[in-house]
Amino acid sequence: MSTAYSTAVAADRNRPMTKEERKVILGSSLGTVFEWYDFYLYGSLAALIGTHFFSQYPEGTRNIFALLTFAAGFLVRPFGAIFFGRIGDLVGRKYTFLVTIVIMGASTFLVGLLPGSESIGILAPILLITLRCLQGLALGGEYGGAATYVAEHAPNGRRGFYTSFIQITATAGLFLSLLVILGVRSWIGEAEFAAWGWRIPFLVSIILLGISVWIRSTLNESPAFKKMKEEGTGSKAPLSEAFGTWRNAKWAILALLGLTMGQAVVWYTGQFYALFFLGSILKVDGPTTNLLIAWALLLGSGFFVLFGWLSDKVGRKPIILGGCLLAALTYFPLFKLLTAEANPALYQAHQTIPIQVVTDPALCSFQFNPVGTAQFTSACDVAKSALARAGAVYNTEAGPPGTAAVRVGTTTVQAPNLRDMEPAQRGPATARFNQELTAALTAAGYPSASNPTVVKMSGPFDIFREQPAVIIGILTLLVIYVTMVYGPIAAALVELFPTRIRYTSMSLPYHIGNGWFGGLLPATSLAMVAQTGDIYYGLWYPIVIALATVVIGALFIPETKDRNIFEAEHSGRDARA
């Protein structure tokens, strides 16, 4: 770091934030909160939306299409990163993230107005999927623009602190979506919400859109981009320059493997997988699950700014990689403690009631189903899937060819081999098996979903009893891991790439990491649980990826906190080396 730059860093670190800088952070962050709010609304209401837009199908098929539509938003995010990243490097940051927020806002508002399949038939799901893809594309272009814009406005030596406000937005968007849904449900009642009230959270987003567009339209273009344009050093082909040459492409690959891949799985484990684990595996009711997660998000979100600020002092790498390492080392004990606190009777059953799936190994498949379209119909798959949904712990033993059975204590329940049945026979056979399995589990001592030991909150402030307080503490710690890996990530990515291709280069590894590695976490972890019969086995997915990021990041990612992000534009050399 040059003497002149060191002097500038020291001066900038000691001055207060200017009015214009506060406006930049507010405009960028508010818009990004809004986009995440829009994106998460569908995920929170996917099953309910499926009843309106896929009503012409049976319930199982309906749920498959609803999940497929949800997954579409994740799958297209990297394509949005490429498309809008190129525009951002060619035309400008401000223009691009104005376009992305309008696309996101209009798509969300139209979902609230879209007639269901009972009114317009097959056109309804087609339009819904189209709008969902537009949301994913817009989100793919939004994050890189907002992070780049704020970082390029940030004073020297304070990029971690300034961009940390952007990092709060994903969690804030999730929190806001949960809050609005809970509020509307309480206001109009569950029946009315299911019938038409689910549209309200989508429709009120138009207010947030108007505010966000107004603020962003008053902002100026980033100084780094303006300087680059004035000097004529911009890229004429950002995509080919960013990914078509190994000199630049290797940094995008290293950013993915050594930063965003681990950050993504820690982020999704601490928020989405914890939500899924409480509700689907530990059988905590939906309102209580949402309240517990909401409290953890509220208590933990301030750490985004803390770790962003701290990364300006000690570096991006120690905090991001430290968060990955801490998460990997503590996930197993934390989730086991979560089970013991949230559903003590189920935890006790895991320790004392043996369950075996006695099956022909040839009938068992790895039940990986990221978009909900695969069907697992062998007897082994039917048995394992049912036990995974019940939150049961089991072992697998080799059995006679072509058969599968569940042995609970001294009771054996034969699983149906659905793939050998006519479609009309599958439903009754599955229902009969589930009924017999539930009876066997209950008789052996497995608790029902409504057993009195399961945590249940009577209201949003029912947090002063030991059980919810301890659970919120565990969830808050998981959120703090999220803030460690996510708080400094925007600054780290911005500093890896030169201004001329920064928007394009940082957006793709971020959205592949978060949209694919992170987005596939729930489906992958559930498949691993069903495969092994261990409700904690799915945690190996984030643990292995987080540890891989620790190793790759430590070996190959340079520390960037003192980097002059303008240097590579003028020095004629790669400032990342």
N, C-alpha and C positions, 0 to 999 in steps of 0.2 A: 504494500500500500504506500503510495507516494506521500511525501511530506505535506504537499498542498492538500491532497485529499484527506489526510489525517486531520489537518487543521479544520477543514470544512466539516468533517464528521463531528469533531469536538464541539464546534460552534452550533451545529444543528441539534445536537443532543440536548443542549442546555436551553434552547429557546422554546417558548410555548407554542402550542398548535395555533395556526392562524385561522381566521374565519373562513377563508376559502378552502383550507384543508378540511375543516370540520364539515363543510358543505359537500366536499368530494366524498368523504367517508359516509355521510348520511345518505346522499343520493345513491351511491353504489350499494350500500348495505341494505337500505330499505327496499330497493328494487330486487335485490337478490333474495331477501326474506320472502317477498311476495312470490317470486318464481318458485322457491322451494315449497311454500305454502300450497301453491297450485299443484305442484308435482305430487305432493304427499296426499292431497285430498282423495285422489283416485285410489291410492293404496289403502287408505283407511276405510273406504266405502266400496271396495271392489265387489264383495259378495252381494251387497245390496244393489249396486248398479247392474250387476249381472241379471237380476230378476226383471229389470225394466228393458234392457237392451238385447237380451238373449232369451226372452220368455218363450220363444217357439221351440226351445229345446228342453229335454229332461233336465232335472236339477244337476246331475253329475256333469253332463255336457255343458250346461250353462256355466257352471263354476270353472270348467276348463277354459272356456272362451274368455271369461272375465279375467282369469289369471294371465292368459296369453296377451290380452290387451294391456294389462299392467306391465308385463315383461317387455312389451314393445317399446315403452318409454325408456327403459334402461338400455335396450339393445341398440337404439338409434343414437344415443348420446355421443359416442365417438364420431359419428358421421356429422353431427351438428358441430362438433369441435373442429373438424377439418374444414367444413364449409364456411362457418362464421369466423374461424380463426384466420383463414385466408383473407376474407373481407376486412377483418380488423387490422391486419398488417398492411393491406393495400390502401384502404380508404380511411381508417381511423377507429380508435377505441370507442369514442363517444357515439358516433353514428351507429356502430354495430350493436352495442348493447341497448340502444334505443329500439332498434329493429327487433332484437330478441325478446325484449320485455313486452312489446306490442303483440308479437306472435303468441307468446305464452299467455298473456292476459286475455286476448281475444279467444283463444282456443278454450281456456277455462270457462269463460263466460258462456260460450256457445254450448259447452257440455251441460250447463244448467238449463239451457233453453231447448236442448235437443229432444224431439219427440221419441218415445219409446218404440219398440218393435211392434207393439199392438196397434200403433197408429200408422207407421210408415214401413212396416215389414223389414226386409233384409237391409234396406237402406240405413236403418238406425244403427246396427252394429258396424256397418262399413264407415259411416260418418264418425262414429265414436272412436274406432281404431285410427282413422285419419287424424282426428284431433289429438289423440294420445301421442301419435308419432310426431306431430308438430310440437307438442309440449316437450318431448324428449330432445328434438332437434334444437329448440330454442334454449333449453337448459344446457345443452352441450356447448352452445356459443356464449352463454351468459357468464359462466364462472370465470373463464379465462379472461374475458373482457373486463369484468369488474376487478379481479385481482391485479391484472396488468395496469389498469387505469389508476387504482389507488397506489400501487407500488411506485409508479412513475411520477406520482405527485408527492410521494413521501420524502421527507428530508433525509439526508445521508445519515446512516446509522440508526434509523428508526423505522425501517420498512417492516420489520417483524411486528412491532406494536401497531402500526397503522393498518396493515393488512389483516391483523387478527380480528378486527371488527367485521371483515368480510367472512371470516371463518365461523363466527357465531351464527351466521344467517341460516345455514342448513338446519342446525338444531332449533333455532328460533322459528323457522318455517314449520318444522315438525310439531313443535310445541303449540304454535298458533293454530295449526290445523286441528290438533286434538282438542284444543280449548274451544274453538268455534263449533266443532261437531258436538262436544259435550253440552255446550250452552244451548244450541238449537234443539237437541234432543230433550233436554230438561224443560225447555220453554213450550214446545208444542206436543210433547209426548211421543212415545216410541212408535205407535201405530201411524200417526200423521207423518212422522219423520220418514218411516219406511215407504209411505204412499207418495209423498211429494216433498217433504221437508228436506230431504237429502240434497235438493237442488239449491237451497238457500246458501250454503257455504260457497258454492260455485258462483252464484250470482253476485254476492256481496264483494267478490274479488274485483269487480269493476271499479269500486271506490278506491281500492288499493292501487289499481292500475293507473287511474287518473292522477293520483298523488305522485306515484313513482315517475310517470312520464313527465309531469310538470317539473319536478325537481331535476331530473336528469337533463331536460331540455335547456336548463339554465346553466349547466356546467360547461366549462371550456375543455378543449381537447388536451390530452396529456402533454406536458412540456417535452418529454423525451420524443414522442411521436412528431410534434411540431418541429422540433430541432432537426430530426432526421429528414423530414420532408423539405425543410428549408435548405438543407445542405445536399439534398439529392442522393442520400445514401440508402434510401429504402429499397426493399427487395421487389423486383418485378415479377418474381415467381416464388412466393413464399413456400408453397407446398413442395416443389421440387428442390428448393434450397434446403428446407428443413428436413425432409425425409429422403431425398434422392441422392444425397452425398453422405458418405459414412462419417465424415468429420462432425456433422450436425446430428445425423440420425442416431449415432451411438449414445448421445446425451439424452435423447428422448427415451431410448431403451433403458438406459441406466436410471433415469428419473422414474420410470415405471417400476423397475425391479428393486431399486435401492431406496425408493421413497414412497410412491403412491400405492403400490401393491400392499405393503404392510399397513400403511395408514388407513387404507380402505377397509381391510378386514377388522382392524381394531375399531374403527368407526361403526361399522355395521354390527359387530358383536355387542358393543356397548349400548347400542340404541335399538336397532331392529331385532337382532337375535334375542336380546334380553326380553323384549316385548313378546316375541313368539314363544320363548321358553316359559315365561310365566303363564301365558294364556293357554297354549296348546299342550304343553307337557305337564306343567304343574297344576293346571285346571283352575287357575285364578280367574274369577269372572271379569268380563270386559271392562266395565267401569272402574273396578279396582285396579286392574292392570294399567289402564290409561292414567289414572291418578298417581300411581306409584312412579311410573316413568316420567310423568309431567313434573312431579316434585324433584326427582333426580336431575332432570334437565334444568329446572329453575335454580337449584342449588349449585350445580356444576358449571353452568355456562360462563360465569365470570372468569373461570380459569383459562378460557380461550385467550383473553386479553393478557392475563398474567404470563402465560407461557410465550405468547407473541412478544411481549416486552422483554421477557427473560432471554429469548433467543437473540435479541440485539446485544445482550451482554455476554452470553457464554457460547452462542452459536446455534445454528439450526440443527445440526446433526446430533449433538448430545441429547437434545430434548426429544426429537422425533424418534430416533433409534432407541433412546431410553424408554419412551412410552411403549414402543413395540416389545422391548425386552420385558418390561414389568408386566405387561398384559400377558405375554406368553408364559411367564413363570407363575402367574397367580390365577389364571382363569379356572383351572380345575378346583382349587380350594374355594374360590369365591362362588362358583356355581353350585358346588355341593352345599355350601353354607346357605345359599339362596333357597335350595330345595328344602333343607332342614327347617328354615324359618317360615317359608311360604306355605308349605304343605307337610307338616310334621308326620301326619299319619301315612302319607305316601312314602316319605323318606324311610319310615320304620318298616313299611312293607317291603321296600327294596332290600333291606338288610335281612329280613327274616323269612320271606316267602319265595321259595325256588320256583322258577318257571323255565320250562324247556320247550323249544320248538324241535320236534323230532321229524326230520324231513329228508327227502331225497335231495342231495345238494344240487343235482342238475335242474331242479325246479326253482332255485333261488337266483334272483337277479339283483343287480345294484339299482335301487329304485331312485335314480337321479331323474328328476322331472322339473327342470327349471321353468318351463312355460306351461306346465299343467296339461300337456297334450298326450303324454304317454299313458298307457294302460297296463297295469300289472295284474295279470289274471291267473297266474299259477297258484296252486294251493299254498306253497311256501310264501309267496309274495303277499297273498291275502292274509295269512296268519301274522307275518311280521308287520305288515302295515297296520293291522288292527291293534296289535300290542303296542306299537309306537304311538298310535293315537291315544291309547289308554294311559300312556306314561309309564308303562311297565318295563321292568328290567328282566332280561331273559338270556339264556344260553341256547346254542344250537347244537343238536346232536344228529349224527347220520341215522337215517331211517330207511324203510323199505322203498324200493324204486316206485316212483309215480305217486307218492303219498306225502302228506304233511299233517301233523297234529300238534296241538298245544297241550302240554301237560302242566297243570297247575296243582301242586301238591299231589293228591291221589286221583284227581279228576283229569280225564283226557277228552279233549274236544277235537273232532276231526275237521280240518279246514277243507272247504270245497275247492275243486279245481275248475275255476270258472271258464278257463279257455276251452274246456271240453264240453261246455254247455251252450245251448241256444241262448241268444240275447235275452229272451223273455224269462228264462229260468235263473239268470244271474242275480237279479235283484232279490227275489225271495230267498235264494240260497245264501246270499251275503247277509241278509237281515237275520236269518235263522242262526247262522254261525255267530254273528255279533251278539245275539241274545244269549246263546249258550255260553259264549266266552265271558260275557259280563257276569252271568250267574256264577260261573266257576271262580272268577276272580273275587267276587264279593264273598262267596262261601269260604274261600281260603283266607280272607281277611284284608283284601285290597279295598281301600276306601272308595266311596263314591265321589263324584266330582263335587258334590255339595256337602262333603263331610265337615263337621264343625271346626276342625283344626285349620282349614284353609283360610288364609288371610282374607279379610273382607273389610272394606272401608265404608263407613256409613255416610261420609261426605268428604269434601276436599280438605277439611281441616282435622280429620280424624287421624292425626299423625303422632299423637303423643302417647300412644300405647307402645309397649315394647316391640310387638311383632311388626307393625308397619314401620316403626322408626328404624329398626335394624335393617329391614329390607330396603328402605330408602337409602340408608347408609351404604349398603352394598352396591346398589344401583348408581349412587352418586360417585363412588370410587370408579366404577366402570366408565362413567361419563368423564371423569377426570383423566383417565387414560386417553379417551377420545380427544380431549382438549390438548393433551401433550403432543399427540401425533398430528393433529389437525391445525392447531393454533399457528405454528410457524410454516406450514407447508406452502402457502401461497408465496411468501417471501423467498423460500428456498427454490421454488420452481421459476419464479421471475428472474432470480439472479443466475440461473444456469444458462439462460439464453440471451443472445443479443437482441436489441430493440427491433431490428429489421424483420425478425421471424419469431419474436417472443410470443405473440398471441397464438399463432399456429402451433409452435413447438410445445408450449406448456399445456395447452388444452387437451391434446390427444392423450398423453400419458396419464393425465389426471382423470379423464373420463373412461379410459380403458380400465384403469385401476379401480375407480369407484363404481362405474357402471357395470363392469363385467366381473372382476374379482370380488368386489363387494356385493354387487347385486345378485350374484349366484350363491352367496354364502348361505341363505336360509335353505334353499333347495338342496345344496350339497350336504350341509350338516344334517338335514332331516334324512337324507338317503343313507348317510353313515350311521345314524342312530338306528334306522330300520335294519340295516345290514348286520349290525353287531349286537343289538339288544341292550346297548349301554347308552343311557340318555345323555351322558357327558361326552361320548365318543366324537360327536360332531364338532366339539371344540378343537380337535386336532387340525381341522381345516384352517382356522385363523391362526393357531399357534405355529404351525409349520410355515405358513406364508410370512407371518410376522418375523419369525427367526431368520428366514431366508433374506428378508429385507434388512435385518440387522447386519448380517454378514456382508451382503453385497454393498449396502450403503457405507459400512465402515471401511471397506476395502477400496471402493471406486468413486464414491461421491465426495467431491471436495467441500470444504467448509466455505460458505459464501457470504457470511454476515458482513464482512468488511469490503466486499467487492464493489467497485465503481461500475454501475450498470451501464454507463455511457462509454466505458473505456474501449470495449471491443469495436465500437463504431469508428474509432479514430486511430487506433494504434496499429492496425494492420495485422494483428495477431489474435489468436483465440484466447480471450481472457479467462476461459474456463480451465485452461491447462494448469 
